[in-house]
Amino acid sequence: MKNSILSAIIASVILVMMSACSNQQKLSMDLWRASVENSWGFINKQGEFVISPQFYFANNFSEGLAPVILVEEGKEGYIDRLGNIVINPQFDIAYPFKEGLASVKIDEKWGYIDKQGKFVIEPQYGAAGDFNEGLARVYLDGKWGFIDKQGKSVVNPQFDYVVPFNEGLAVVQIDGKYGSIDRQCGFIDKHGKYVIEPQFNAAEIFSEDLARVRVGFKWGFIDKQGQFVIDPQFDVAYNFSEGLASFKQDGKWGFIDKQGNIVINPQYESAFHFKEGLAPVKIDGKFGFIDKQGRIVIKPQFDYAHEFNNGVAEFDLDRKLGYVDKQGNIIYLEK
């Protein structure tokens, strides 16, 4: 009798330990959203559902939580990597967590919550972006500024538009609506002081110490002193990533290095950033992936493709979402 009781206890302990190990694996693994017949769940790198399709909508995980909508026209809440609802659906819009906080919209106003779902910064803004480098851009009374994680205004709302801080600087725009040809853009530091005076018709974040800017109708790249490292000459250019930037010239896309040298000749219909050594490019109407020598690694076959993230890239094919690994294996495609 005693042996039977002891065996039962040991078996129970083993089951608990196995369950705990299984849960720990789920908490540490990478997950990607995927849908089946308009219901969203989450798959692992093998394309297997770890969280079964059950949500009307789901965004990807960030910092351990993912925004989800349970039913059509429902509110947004958050789940953990086990699929448990940890913040009840209550928000009109909920964005992924960044730096411990998430921007959410409720009753036409935006504020910020922590991972317990408590408001750290009460809803009060017309728009609110993610925290980046400790600051978030907010829109109040028709102007943009920046706040810290306590909701304190660090850079008072005064700009027509701003781009989040990156590498210590943020793009700010004065004089003109976003997208207008006559706007003036410069860069400020985290005290709101101009480091580079407004002088560009368009500008984007610093990435790898260079920022793309537009003068008239041509794009080039400046350093953090505002000096041109690569003169404005491209019809379009994207940020540097892994040492290369894609550019468009005479209708075709190629890649340059940080000295402005063309390393992959313009030949693509579209080209995005290098991530994890590969970049999506469009050839004859389809997206595939190339390496930094311009060699095709994954043949063009997708209607659209995103950059790689943790060894997996999202793509669209025939209006279906799918994922491909770096060997070109399709690990998931919507049914």
C-alpha positions as a Markdown table, in Angstrom:
| # | Residue | x | y | z |
|---|---|---|---|---|
| 1 | Met | 0.0 | 0.0 | 0.0 |
| 2 | Lys | 2.8 | 2.4 | 1.0 |
| 3 | Asn | 4.6 | 1.6 | -2.3 |
| 4 | Ser | 1.5 | 2.4 | -4.3 |
| 5 | Ile | 1.0 | 5.7 | -2.6 |
| 6 | Leu | 4.7 | 6.6 | -3.0 |
| 7 | Ser | 4.5 | 5.6 | -6.7 |
| 8 | Ala | 1.5 | 7.8 | -7.2 |
| 9 | Ile | 3.2 | 10.8 | -5.5 |
| 10 | Ile | 6.3 | 10.3 | -7.7 |
| 11 | Ala | 4.2 | 10.1 | -10.8 |
| 12 | Ser | 2.3 | 13.3 | -9.8 |
| 13 | Val | 5.6 | 15.1 | -9.2 |
| 14 | Ile | 7.0 | 14.0 | -12.6 |
| 15 | Leu | 3.8 | 15.2 | -14.3 |
| 16 | Val | 4.0 | 18.6 | -12.6 |
| 17 | Met | 7.7 | 18.9 | -13.6 |
| 18 | Met | 7.0 | 17.9 | -17.2 |
| 19 | Ser | 4.2 | 20.4 | -17.4 |
| 20 | Ala | 6.4 | 23.1 | -15.9 |
| 21 | Cys | 9.2 | 22.3 | -18.4 |
| 22 | Ser | 6.7 | 22.4 | -21.3 |
| 23 | Asn | 5.4 | 25.8 | -20.2 |
| 24 | Gln | 8.9 | 27.1 | -19.8 |
| 25 | Gln | 9.7 | 26.0 | -23.3 |
| 26 | Lys | 6.6 | 27.8 | -24.6 |
| 27 | Leu | 7.6 | 31.0 | -22.7 |
| 28 | Ser | 11.1 | 31.0 | -24.2 |
| 29 | Met | 10.3 | 30.0 | -27.8 |
| 30 | Asp | 9.7 | 32.4 | -30.7 |
| 31 | Leu | 6.1 | 32.5 | -31.8 |
| 32 | Trp | 4.5 | 34.0 | -34.9 |
| 33 | Arg | 0.9 | 34.8 | -35.5 |
| 34 | Ala | -1.0 | 32.7 | -38.1 |
| 35 | Ser | -4.6 | 32.2 | -39.1 |
| 36 | Val | -6.8 | 29.4 | -40.1 |
| 37 | Glu | -10.2 | 30.2 | -41.6 |
| 38 | Asn | -10.1 | 33.8 | -40.2 |
| 39 | Ser | -9.2 | 32.7 | -36.7 |
| 40 | Trp | -5.7 | 33.7 | -35.4 |
| 41 | Gly | -3.3 | 31.7 | -33.2 |
| 42 | Phe | 0.5 | 31.3 | -32.9 |
| 43 | Ile | 2.9 | 28.9 | -34.5 |
| 44 | Asn | 6.5 | 28.0 | -33.6 |
| 45 | Lys | 9.5 | 27.8 | -36.0 |
| 46 | Gln | 8.3 | 24.4 | -37.2 |
| 47 | Gly | 5.0 | 25.8 | -38.3 |
| 48 | Glu | 3.1 | 24.0 | -35.5 |
| 49 | Phe | 0.4 | 25.8 | -33.6 |
| 50 | Val | 1.4 | 26.4 | -30.0 |
| 51 | Ile | -1.6 | 28.6 | -29.3 |
| 52 | Ser | -4.5 | 27.3 | -31.3 |
| 53 | Pro | -6.5 | 29.6 | -33.6 |
| 54 | Gln | -9.2 | 31.2 | -31.5 |
| 55 | Phe | -8.9 | 35.0 | -31.8 |
| 56 | Tyr | -10.7 | 37.3 | -34.2 |
| 57 | Phe | -7.4 | 39.2 | -34.5 |
| 58 | Ala | -3.9 | 38.9 | -33.1 |
| 59 | Asn | -0.7 | 41.0 | -33.3 |
| 60 | Asn | 2.8 | 39.5 | -32.8 |
| 61 | Phe | 4.4 | 39.0 | -29.4 |
| 62 | Ser | 6.6 | 41.8 | -28.0 |
| 63 | Glu | 8.2 | 41.6 | -24.6 |
| 64 | Gly | 6.2 | 38.4 | -23.7 |
| 65 | Leu | 2.7 | 39.7 | -24.5 |
| 66 | Ala | 0.6 | 40.0 | -27.7 |
| 67 | Pro | -2.5 | 42.1 | -28.3 |
| 68 | Val | -5.6 | 40.1 | -29.3 |
| 69 | Ile | -9.2 | 40.7 | -30.1 |
| 70 | Leu | -11.5 | 37.8 | -29.1 |
| 71 | Val | -14.6 | 38.5 | -31.1 |
| 72 | Glu | -15.6 | 40.7 | -34.1 |
| 73 | Glu | -16.1 | 44.3 | -33.0 |
| 74 | Gly | -14.6 | 43.4 | -29.6 |
| 75 | Lys | -12.1 | 45.2 | -27.5 |
| 76 | Glu | -8.4 | 44.5 | -27.5 |
| 77 | Gly | -6.5 | 42.8 | -24.6 |
| 78 | Tyr | -3.3 | 40.9 | -24.2 |
| 79 | Ile | -2.3 | 37.2 | -23.9 |
| 80 | Asp | 1.0 | 35.6 | -22.6 |
| 81 | Arg | 2.9 | 33.0 | -24.5 |
| 82 | Leu | 0.8 | 30.2 | -22.9 |
| 83 | Gly | -2.3 | 31.8 | -24.5 |
| 84 | Asn | -3.7 | 33.0 | -21.2 |
| 85 | Ile | -5.5 | 36.4 | -21.1 |
| 86 | Val | -3.4 | 38.5 | -18.8 |
| 87 | Ile | -5.0 | 41.9 | -19.5 |
| 88 | Asn | -8.7 | 41.7 | -20.2 |
| 89 | Pro | -10.1 | 43.1 | -23.5 |
| 90 | Gln | -11.0 | 46.7 | -22.8 |
| 91 | Phe | -9.2 | 48.9 | -25.3 |
| 92 | Asp | -10.3 | 50.3 | -28.6 |
| 93 | Ile | -6.8 | 49.9 | -29.9 |
| 94 | Ala | -3.8 | 48.2 | -28.2 |
| 95 | Tyr | -0.2 | 48.3 | -29.5 |
| 96 | Pro | 2.6 | 45.9 | -28.6 |
| 97 | Phe | 4.7 | 46.5 | -25.5 |
| 98 | Lys | 7.9 | 48.5 | -25.9 |
| 99 | Glu | 10.3 | 49.2 | -23.1 |
| 100 | Gly | 7.8 | 47.9 | -20.6 |
| 101 | Leu | 4.8 | 50.0 | -21.6 |
| 102 | Ala | 2.1 | 49.9 | -24.3 |
| 103 | Ser | 0.1 | 52.7 | -25.9 |
| 104 | Val | -3.6 | 52.0 | -25.9 |
| 105 | Lys | -6.7 | 54.0 | -27.0 |
| 106 | Ile | -9.8 | 54.2 | -25.0 |
| 107 | Asp | -12.7 | 56.7 | -25.4 |
| 108 | Glu | -10.8 | 58.5 | -28.3 |
| 109 | Lys | -7.8 | 59.2 | -26.1 |
| 110 | Trp | -4.4 | 57.5 | -25.9 |
| 111 | Gly | -2.5 | 56.6 | -22.8 |
| 112 | Tyr | 0.0 | 54.0 | -21.6 |
| 113 | Ile | -0.4 | 50.8 | -19.5 |
| 114 | Asp | 2.1 | 48.5 | -17.8 |
| 115 | Lys | 2.1 | 44.7 | -18.1 |
| 116 | Gln | -0.5 | 44.4 | -15.3 |
| 117 | Gly | -2.9 | 46.4 | -17.4 |
| 118 | Lys | -2.7 | 49.5 | -15.1 |
| 119 | Phe | -2.6 | 52.9 | -16.5 |
| 120 | Val | 0.8 | 54.5 | -15.9 |
| 121 | Ile | 0.0 | 57.5 | -18.0 |
| 122 | Glu | -3.7 | 58.3 | -18.2 |
| 123 | Pro | -5.4 | 58.6 | -21.6 |
| 124 | Gln | -5.1 | 62.2 | -22.7 |
| 125 | Tyr | -3.4 | 62.3 | -26.1 |
| 126 | Gly | -4.7 | 62.5 | -29.6 |
| 127 | Ala | -2.0 | 60.0 | -30.7 |
| 128 | Ala | 0.8 | 58.2 | -28.9 |
| 129 | Gly | 3.7 | 56.2 | -30.2 |
| 130 | Asp | 6.0 | 53.5 | -28.8 |
| 131 | Phe | 8.6 | 54.3 | -26.2 |
| 132 | Asn | 12.1 | 54.3 | -27.7 |
| 133 | Glu | 15.3 | 55.1 | -25.8 |
| 134 | Gly | 13.1 | 56.1 | -22.9 |
| 135 | Leu | 10.9 | 58.6 | -24.6 |
| 136 | Ala | 7.6 | 58.4 | -26.6 |
| 137 | Arg | 6.2 | 60.8 | -29.1 |
| 138 | Val | 2.7 | 62.2 | -28.3 |
| 139 | Tyr | 0.2 | 64.5 | -30.1 |
| 140 | Leu | -1.5 | 67.1 | -28.0 |
| 141 | Asp | -3.5 | 70.2 | -29.1 |
| 142 | Gly | -2.4 | 69.9 | -32.7 |
| 143 | Lys | 1.4 | 69.5 | -32.1 |
| 144 | Trp | 3.9 | 66.7 | -31.4 |
| 145 | Gly | 6.3 | 66.4 | -28.5 |
| 146 | Phe | 7.9 | 63.8 | -26.3 |
| 147 | Ile | 7.2 | 62.4 | -22.8 |
| 148 | Asp | 9.1 | 60.2 | -20.5 |
| 149 | Lys | 7.8 | 57.0 | -18.8 |
| 150 | Gln | 6.3 | 59.0 | -15.9 |
| 151 | Gly | 4.2 | 61.0 | -18.4 |
| 152 | Lys | 6.4 | 64.1 | -17.9 |
| 153 | Ser | 6.7 | 66.4 | -20.9 |
| 154 | Val | 10.4 | 66.3 | -21.8 |
| 155 | Val | 10.0 | 68.1 | -25.2 |
| 156 | Asn | 6.9 | 70.2 | -25.2 |
| 157 | Pro | 4.4 | 69.7 | -28.1 |
| 158 | Gln | 5.5 | 72.3 | -30.7 |
| 159 | Phe | 6.3 | 70.4 | -33.9 |
| 160 | Asp | 4.1 | 69.6 | -36.9 |
| 161 | Tyr | 5.5 | 66.1 | -36.9 |
| 162 | Val | 8.2 | 64.0 | -35.2 |
| 163 | Val | 9.9 | 60.7 | -35.8 |
| 164 | Pro | 10.9 | 58.6 | -32.7 |
| 165 | Phe | 14.3 | 58.9 | -31.1 |
| 166 | Asn | 17.0 | 56.6 | -32.4 |
| 167 | Glu | 20.7 | 56.8 | -31.6 |
| 168 | Gly | 20.0 | 59.8 | -29.4 |
| 169 | Leu | 18.4 | 62.0 | -32.0 |
| 170 | Ala | 14.8 | 62.6 | -33.3 |
| 171 | Val | 13.6 | 64.0 | -36.5 |
| 172 | Val | 11.3 | 67.0 | -36.1 |
| 173 | Gln | 9.3 | 68.8 | -38.7 |
| 174 | Ile | 8.2 | 72.4 | -38.9 |
| 175 | Asp | 6.4 | 74.5 | -41.6 |
| 176 | Gly | 4.2 | 72.2 | -43.6 |
| 177 | Lys | 2.1 | 69.1 | -43.4 |
| 178 | Tyr | 3.8 | 65.7 | -43.3 |
| 179 | Gly | 4.5 | 64.6 | -46.8 |
| 180 | Ser | 4.4 | 68.1 | -48.3 |
| 181 | Ile | 7.3 | 69.2 | -50.5 |
| 182 | Asp | 7.9 | 72.5 | -48.6 |
| 183 | Arg | 8.3 | 71.1 | -45.1 |
| 184 | Gln | 11.5 | 71.6 | -43.1 |
| 185 | Cys | 13.1 | 68.8 | -41.1 |
| 186 | Gly | 15.9 | 68.8 | -38.5 |
| 187 | Phe | 17.1 | 66.8 | -35.6 |
| 188 | Ile | 16.9 | 67.4 | -31.8 |
| 189 | Asp | 18.5 | 65.8 | -28.8 |
| 190 | Lys | 16.6 | 64.5 | -25.8 |
| 191 | His | 16.5 | 68.0 | -24.2 |
| 192 | Gly | 14.7 | 69.4 | -27.2 |
| 193 | Lys | 17.7 | 71.3 | -28.5 |
| 194 | Tyr | 18.5 | 71.4 | -32.2 |
| 195 | Val | 21.6 | 69.4 | -33.1 |
| 196 | Ile | 20.9 | 69.8 | -36.8 |
| 197 | Glu | 18.8 | 72.8 | -37.8 |
| 198 | Pro | 15.7 | 72.3 | -39.9 |
| 199 | Gln | 16.9 | 72.4 | -43.5 |
| 200 | Phe | 15.8 | 69.2 | -45.2 |
| 201 | Asn | 12.6 | 68.5 | -47.1 |
| 202 | Ala | 12.3 | 65.1 | -45.5 |
| 203 | Ala | 14.4 | 63.1 | -43.0 |
| 204 | Glu | 14.3 | 59.8 | -41.3 |
| 205 | Ile | 15.9 | 58.2 | -38.2 |
| 206 | Phe | 19.6 | 57.7 | -37.7 |
| 207 | Ser | 20.6 | 54.1 | -38.4 |
| 208 | Glu | 24.2 | 52.9 | -38.1 |
| 209 | Asp | 25.3 | 56.6 | -37.6 |
| 210 | Leu | 23.8 | 57.8 | -40.8 |
| 211 | Ala | 20.3 | 59.3 | -41.6 |
| 212 | Arg | 18.7 | 59.6 | -45.0 |
| 213 | Val | 17.4 | 63.0 | -45.9 |
| 214 | Arg | 15.8 | 64.6 | -49.0 |
| 215 | Val | 16.7 | 67.9 | -50.6 |
| 216 | Gly | 14.3 | 68.8 | -53.3 |
| 217 | Phe | 13.5 | 65.5 | -55.0 |
| 218 | Lys | 16.8 | 63.6 | -54.2 |
| 219 | Trp | 17.8 | 61.6 | -51.2 |
| 220 | Gly | 21.3 | 61.4 | -49.6 |
| 221 | Phe | 22.8 | 60.6 | -46.2 |
| 222 | Ile | 24.2 | 62.8 | -43.4 |
| 223 | Asp | 26.2 | 62.2 | -40.3 |
| 224 | Lys | 25.3 | 63.4 | -36.8 |
| 225 | Gln | 27.0 | 66.7 | -37.5 |
| 226 | Gly | 24.6 | 67.3 | -40.3 |
| 227 | Gln | 27.3 | 66.9 | -43.0 |
| 228 | Phe | 26.6 | 65.0 | -46.2 |
| 229 | Val | 28.5 | 61.7 | -46.3 |
| 230 | Ile | 26.6 | 60.7 | -49.4 |
| 231 | Asp | 25.3 | 63.6 | -51.5 |
| 232 | Pro | 21.6 | 63.7 | -52.5 |
| 233 | Gln | 21.4 | 61.8 | -55.8 |
| 234 | Phe | 18.9 | 59.0 | -55.4 |
| 235 | Asp | 15.2 | 59.0 | -56.3 |
| 236 | Val | 14.5 | 57.0 | -53.1 |
| 237 | Ala | 16.7 | 55.5 | -50.4 |
| 238 | Tyr | 16.1 | 53.5 | -47.3 |
| 239 | Asn | 18.0 | 53.4 | -44.0 |
| 240 | Phe | 21.3 | 51.5 | -43.6 |
| 241 | Ser | 21.0 | 48.1 | -42.1 |
| 242 | Glu | 23.9 | 45.7 | -41.7 |
| 243 | Gly | 26.2 | 48.1 | -43.6 |
| 244 | Leu | 24.1 | 48.5 | -46.7 |
| 245 | Ala | 21.2 | 50.6 | -47.9 |
| 246 | Ser | 18.8 | 50.1 | -50.8 |
| 247 | Phe | 18.3 | 52.9 | -53.3 |
| 248 | Lys | 16.2 | 53.6 | -56.4 |
| 249 | Gln | 17.6 | 55.2 | -59.5 |
| 250 | Asp | 16.0 | 55.4 | -62.9 |
| 251 | Gly | 13.2 | 53.0 | -61.8 |
| 252 | Lys | 15.5 | 50.2 | -60.5 |
| 253 | Trp | 16.7 | 49.3 | -57.0 |
| 254 | Gly | 20.2 | 48.4 | -55.8 |
| 255 | Phe | 22.4 | 48.7 | -52.7 |
| 256 | Ile | 25.2 | 51.0 | -51.6 |
| 257 | Asp | 27.7 | 50.9 | -48.8 |
| 258 | Lys | 28.4 | 53.7 | -46.3 |
| 259 | Gln | 30.8 | 55.4 | -48.6 |
| 260 | Gly | 28.2 | 55.6 | -51.3 |
| 261 | Asn | 29.7 | 52.9 | -53.4 |
| 262 | Ile | 27.3 | 50.7 | -55.4 |
| 263 | Val | 27.8 | 47.2 | -54.2 |
| 264 | Ile | 24.8 | 45.6 | -55.9 |
| 265 | Asn | 23.8 | 47.3 | -59.2 |
| 266 | Pro | 20.3 | 48.7 | -59.6 |
| 267 | Gln | 18.3 | 45.8 | -61.1 |
| 268 | Tyr | 15.3 | 45.1 | -58.9 |
| 269 | Glu | 11.7 | 46.3 | -59.0 |
| 270 | Ser | 11.8 | 46.8 | -55.3 |
| 271 | Ala | 14.3 | 46.2 | -52.5 |
| 272 | Phe | 14.2 | 46.4 | -48.7 |
| 273 | His | 16.6 | 46.1 | -45.7 |
| 274 | Phe | 19.2 | 43.4 | -45.1 |
| 275 | Lys | 18.3 | 41.5 | -41.9 |
| 276 | Glu | 20.2 | 38.5 | -40.8 |
| 277 | Gly | 22.3 | 38.6 | -44.0 |
| 278 | Leu | 19.4 | 38.5 | -46.4 |
| 279 | Ala | 17.2 | 41.2 | -48.1 |
| 280 | Pro | 13.8 | 40.9 | -49.9 |
| 281 | Val | 13.9 | 42.0 | -53.5 |
| 282 | Lys | 11.3 | 42.0 | -56.3 |
| 283 | Ile | 12.1 | 40.4 | -59.7 |
| 284 | Asp | 9.6 | 40.0 | -62.5 |
| 285 | Gly | 6.7 | 40.8 | -60.1 |
| 286 | Lys | 7.7 | 38.4 | -57.3 |
| 287 | Phe | 9.7 | 38.7 | -54.1 |
| 288 | Gly | 12.6 | 36.5 | -53.2 |
| 289 | Phe | 15.8 | 37.0 | -51.1 |
| 290 | Ile | 19.4 | 37.8 | -51.9 |
| 291 | Asp | 22.6 | 37.8 | -49.9 |
| 292 | Lys | 25.1 | 40.7 | -49.7 |
| 293 | Gln | 26.8 | 39.6 | -52.9 |
| 294 | Gly | 23.6 | 39.9 | -54.8 |
| 295 | Arg | 23.1 | 36.2 | -55.2 |
| 296 | Ile | 19.6 | 34.8 | -55.1 |
| 297 | Val | 19.3 | 32.6 | -52.0 |
| 298 | Ile | 15.5 | 32.2 | -52.0 |
| 299 | Lys | 14.0 | 32.3 | -55.5 |
| 300 | Pro | 11.4 | 35.0 | -56.3 |
| 301 | Gln | 7.9 | 33.4 | -55.6 |
| 302 | Phe | 6.0 | 35.7 | -53.2 |
| 303 | Asp | 3.7 | 38.5 | -53.8 |
| 304 | Tyr | 5.3 | 40.4 | -50.9 |
| 305 | Ala | 8.0 | 39.6 | -48.4 |
| 306 | His | 9.2 | 41.1 | -45.1 |
| 307 | Glu | 12.7 | 41.0 | -43.6 |
| 308 | Phe | 13.9 | 38.1 | -41.6 |
| 309 | Asn | 13.4 | 38.0 | -37.8 |
| 310 | Asn | 14.9 | 35.2 | -35.7 |
| 311 | Gly | 15.4 | 33.0 | -38.8 |
| 312 | Val | 11.9 | 33.4 | -40.2 |
| 313 | Ala | 10.4 | 35.9 | -42.7 |
| 314 | Glu | 6.7 | 36.6 | -43.2 |
| 315 | Phe | 5.4 | 36.6 | -46.8 |
| 316 | Asp | 2.1 | 37.0 | -48.7 |
| 317 | Leu | 1.1 | 34.7 | -51.5 |
| 318 | Asp | -2.2 | 34.7 | -53.2 |
| 319 | Arg | -3.6 | 36.8 | -50.4 |
| 320 | Lys | -2.5 | 34.3 | -47.8 |
| 321 | Leu | 0.0 | 34.8 | -45.0 |
| 322 | Gly | 3.0 | 32.5 | -44.8 |
| 323 | Tyr | 6.5 | 32.1 | -43.3 |
| 324 | Val | 9.7 | 30.9 | -44.9 |
| 325 | Asp | 13.0 | 30.0 | -43.2 |
| 326 | Lys | 16.5 | 31.0 | -44.4 |
| 327 | Gln | 16.9 | 27.8 | -46.4 |
| 328 | Gly | 13.8 | 28.7 | -48.4 |
| 329 | Asn | 11.5 | 26.1 | -46.8 |
| 330 | Ile | 7.9 | 27.3 | -46.4 |
| 331 | Ile | 7.1 | 26.5 | -42.8 |
| 332 | Tyr | 3.6 | 27.7 | -42.9 |
| 333 | Leu | 1.0 | 28.9 | -45.4 |
| 334 | Glu | -2.6 | 29.8 | -44.6 |
| 335 | Lys | -5.1 | 27.2 | -45.6 |
